[in-house]
Amino acid sequence: MKIILIGIQGSGKSTQGNLLSKQLGIPYLSTGHIFREIAKEKTQLGRYIKETVNAGLLVPDEKTIEIVNSYLSHLEYQKGYILDGFPRTIEQVKKFKNNVDKVIYLEITEKEALWRLIHRNDFSRSDETFPALKKRIDLFYKFTEKVIEHYKSIDKLAVVDGTKKVEEVNKEILRSI
């Protein structure tokens, strides 16, 4: 099964992705994690990704598609995966030919997301400054709403209330797939 988790930062994608990975026996892959790993590299790409992400900007479509497709070509993802943070733009949707089975939109308010992010106490992430978080949430609404509408139009979207308890959100996701 190939599942995509969509939602603003702080909506619970990584929590649910890790839970689903254990429950379904398929790997979880977060583009945020991929980009943070690349940003640690002492390479031109690493520096570029670090500067882009720390500024709260989206990595350009072509580069994101290239990186995600490279990861998904690994043997461990051939039988399925849970993908978090991709696709974020309608251009990425058009170029992502991976026959996704279900797209789960974890819906929460911006206020709730910011509260969760500020109170999660993960200060090791340099990309989580308040201005960077706010900018990424704004970009989500600007670009990803079209992605949500696309998957809704082809009947692959399930909207889940991400404000509920972790267990309740998980049950709702499992029911929808």
Phi, psi and omega in degrees: 000138179245115186238140174245134174254126180236142177169160179292161179303132181095001183279350178104015182301313183290323176300310181290322179299316179293320177297311181297323179302315179292317184291323185260349179070031177233151185288150176256133181226122180251126178294329176299316178295315178303311182295322178294323177293315179297321181297337178284340183289143178271061180231169177298317178296318179300315179295319180298312180298316181300312180296318181295310183293317181295335177278355180083014181267162175274141172294134183307149184311307184303315181292318180297313180300316179301313182293314181295314179299324178298314179296315184290348177281349178294147184306322184296341182260001185291330182268358179141169181191167171241117186249128183242126174093011180205139356280148180252344180232160179294331176296319177295322178300314183298325184264359180261099183257073187234017176045061180293138180275318184209143176242123181253120177260110177275103187266122172217164179281159177299319181300314179297317180298313181296320178300313180299315184294318181292328184264005181277348174059034176256079185275005179281348183263111183288347180273005183250043171284156181303313179299322179293318178298312181300317181295318179294323177295317177299319179293326177302309182295325181291317187254321192277342175303323179293325178295315179300314179299321179300308182293330174295318183294337178253017173059040177245002186262136169237125178264125183239135178287105183281359181274350180285175177298151182311314183296320180292318178298316181299315179299319180295320177297312181300322177296325185282341179260000000 
